[in-house]
Amino acid sequence: GSPRRHGNTQQLTAQVSEALRQGGAQVSERWLYDCQIHGCLGCKACQNRPDGFGCVQHDDMDALFDEVLEADCILLATPIYCWYCTAPMKAFLDRFIYASCKFYGRQKLPPLAAGKTCGLITTLGYPVEMAHLLSEGVERLCKHSKMVYGGALVGRDMGKGGAFVTPELEQQARAF
């Protein structure tokens, strides 16, 4: 969810990805700023497709949705801008939650992502406590969609021009 390919969010995510790979996990990354993701229209067409995405808009979200459903764990990585995630991440979350939770169609169906683990990696320039709005939003998304909330890893940029990923933050990333 970051517009900067080598920014703080990517640096922190790289630490987590490397730890996962060392543990034997297969890791894939998707750069949302390279994707075309339209905002949700609220039309509810997706609600009547019981086994898949079902959105009337055909953009990169079709493939992203399928990739998420194939994954065991989803890590959402985004900087915090204006107390929440970036615009591409928000569009992704809106479309994902609506199409994966089939609660509003002709019949109520179980959520398609139920049982998957979802975690948050986020960076900000504010005190880390300011990440609570986003982490609570992701935690509620997980509860609503019956996913397991894996917690949040938060890194603060103190703006001092030094290395963002300190040894302490690297240790937190590996533990996460």
LOFIFI-17314 format. One line per 10 residues: number of its first residue (from 1); their letters; for each residue x, y, z of C-alpha. Coordinates in Angstrom, 3 decimals, always signed. Example, Ala and Ser with C-alpha at 12.3 -4.5 7.8 and 13.67 -1.06 7.14 Angstrom:
BEGIN
1 = as = +12.300 -4.500 +7.800  +13.670 -1.060 +7.140
END
This chain:
BEGIN
1 = gsprrhgntq = +0.000 +0.000 +0.000  +2.973 +2.360 -0.172  +3.710 +4.648 -3.116  +7.446 +4.412 -2.373  +9.154 +1.220 -3.538  +12.110 +1.621 -1.200  +10.383 +3.483 +1.600  +9.944 +2.610 +5.232  +6.991 +0.268 +4.711  +8.889 -1.778 +2.132
11 = qltaqvseal = +11.980 -1.911 +4.353  +9.967 -3.221 +7.286  +7.982 -5.639 +5.123  +11.241 -6.990 +3.672  +12.366 -7.955 +7.178  +9.152 -9.904 +7.808  +9.251 -11.509 +4.338  +12.845 -12.660 +4.841  +12.004 -14.218 +8.207  +9.051 -16.022 +6.640
21 = rqggaqvser = +11.178 -17.318 +3.771  +13.823 -18.540 +6.217  +11.046 -20.428 +7.973  +10.093 -22.158 +4.722  +7.143 -20.014 +3.669  +6.469 -19.035 +0.089  +6.020 -15.256 -0.032  +4.426 -13.173 -2.782  +4.135 -9.398 -2.812  +1.723 -7.230 -4.743
31 = wlydcqihgc = +2.406 -3.529 -5.187  -1.026 -1.893 -5.080  +0.220 +1.331 -6.668  +0.947 -0.740 -9.801  -2.595 -2.093 -9.811  -5.793 -0.631 -11.080  -8.322 -0.981 -8.266  -11.558 +0.949 -8.597  -13.585 +1.889 -5.557  -16.514 -0.278 -4.520
41 = lgckacqnrp = -19.806 +0.731 -6.141  -21.968 -0.794 -3.419  -24.076 -2.509 -6.085  -24.076 -5.883 -4.238  -23.577 -7.906 -7.432  -20.684 -9.727 -5.748  -23.064 -10.989 -3.071  -24.765 -13.372 -5.476  -21.579 -15.153 -6.544  -21.230 -17.761 -3.769
51 = dgfgcvqhdd = -17.845 -19.178 -4.756  -15.836 -16.200 -5.996  -15.347 -12.496 -6.459  -18.377 -11.682 -8.581  -17.702 -7.961 -8.982  -19.126 -6.138 -12.005  -15.933 -4.100 -12.285  -13.100 -5.888 -14.018  -9.752 -4.552 -12.898  -6.729 -5.965 -11.077
61 = mdalfdevle = -8.880 -6.774 -8.074  -10.108 -9.938 -9.840  -6.634 -11.527 -9.685  -5.800 -10.065 -6.265  -8.962 -11.558 -4.790  -8.120 -15.020 -6.134  -4.547 -14.748 -4.802  -5.799 -13.852 -1.342  -8.156 -16.824 -1.312  -5.274 -19.119 -2.297
71 = adcillatpi = -3.002 -17.785 +0.473  -2.803 -19.119 +4.014  -1.827 -15.754 +5.461  -2.334 -12.194 +4.259  -0.113 -9.366 +5.442  -1.408 -5.909 +4.675  +1.484 -3.442 +4.470  +0.804 +0.285 +4.262  +2.052 +3.540 +5.660  -0.405 +5.590 +7.651
81 = ycwyctapmk = -1.469 +8.767 +5.891  -4.086 +10.916 +7.637  -4.622 +8.314 +10.409  -5.458 +5.420 +8.070  -4.103 +3.409 +5.140  -3.334 +4.763 +1.687  -6.037 +5.100 -0.983  -5.117 +1.944 -2.970  -5.142 -0.136 +0.221  -8.507 +1.312 +1.240
91 = afldrfiyas = -9.995 +0.497 -2.184  -8.577 -3.039 -1.895  -10.037 -3.486 +1.604  -13.469 -2.158 +0.625  -13.745 -4.462 -2.364  -12.229 -7.457 -0.576  -14.425 -7.346 +2.519  -17.614 -6.881 +0.560  -16.942 -9.616 -1.999  -15.561 -12.116 +0.503
101 = ckfygrqklp = -18.413 -11.770 +2.997  -21.557 -12.994 +1.290  -23.990 -11.643 +3.884  -26.140 -9.362 +1.742  -27.245 -11.382 -1.283  -30.183 -13.654 -2.021  -28.928 -15.950 +0.723  -26.430 -15.463 +3.550  -23.312 -17.532 +2.910  -20.148 -18.158 +4.922
111 = plaagktcgl = -17.220 -15.764 +4.359  -14.820 -16.983 +1.679  -11.675 -16.028 +3.650  -12.777 -17.586 +6.942  -9.921 -19.164 +8.877  -7.127 -17.328 +7.063  -4.696 -15.299 +9.130  -4.409 -11.594 +8.389  -1.817 -9.254 +9.869  -0.834 -5.629 +9.482
121 = ittlgypvem = +2.554 -4.056 +8.844  +2.424 -0.301 +9.072  +4.726 +2.673 +9.339  +4.100 +6.223 +10.442  +5.764 +9.409 +11.592  +3.537 +9.764 +14.635  +3.906 +7.937 +17.961  +3.109 +4.242 +17.429  -0.076 +4.571 +19.476  -1.526 +6.519 +16.528
131 = ahllsegver = -1.640 +3.255 +14.551  -4.560 +2.059 +16.680  -7.249 +3.296 +14.271  -5.843 +1.272 +11.389  -5.002 -1.791 +13.469  -8.485 -1.743 +14.997  -9.988 -1.443 +11.506  -8.054 -4.491 +10.300  -8.937 -6.401 +13.454  -12.647 -5.644 +12.872
141 = lckhskmvyg = -12.314 -6.668 +9.212  -10.934 -9.996 +10.424  -13.717 -10.497 +12.953  -16.396 -9.664 +10.384  -14.929 -12.030 +7.798  -14.075 -14.778 +10.317  -10.342 -14.441 +9.651  -7.747 -14.748 +12.410  -6.165 -11.414 +13.308  -2.411 -11.944 +13.480
151 = galvgrdmgk = -1.646 -8.591 +15.054  +0.173 -5.493 +13.904  +3.816 -4.581 +13.472  +4.263 -0.829 +13.693  +7.401 +1.111 +12.828  +7.857 +4.800 +13.537  +10.084 +7.056 +11.472  +11.595 +9.573 +13.844  +12.646 +11.765 +10.906  +16.269 +11.961 +11.958
161 = ggafvtpele = +17.661 +10.833 +8.617  +19.250 +7.626 +9.902  +18.426 +4.066 +8.996  +14.729 +3.353 +9.428  +15.063 -0.315 +10.340  +17.024 -0.259 +13.571  +18.295 -3.465 +15.189  +15.366 -3.248 +17.637  +12.803 -2.880 +14.827  +14.482 -5.699 +12.877
171 = qqaraf = +14.113 -7.945 +15.930  +10.429 -6.978 +16.256  +9.900 -7.759 +12.558  +11.457 -11.202 +12.857  +9.387 -11.948 +15.967  +6.234 -10.804 +14.187
END
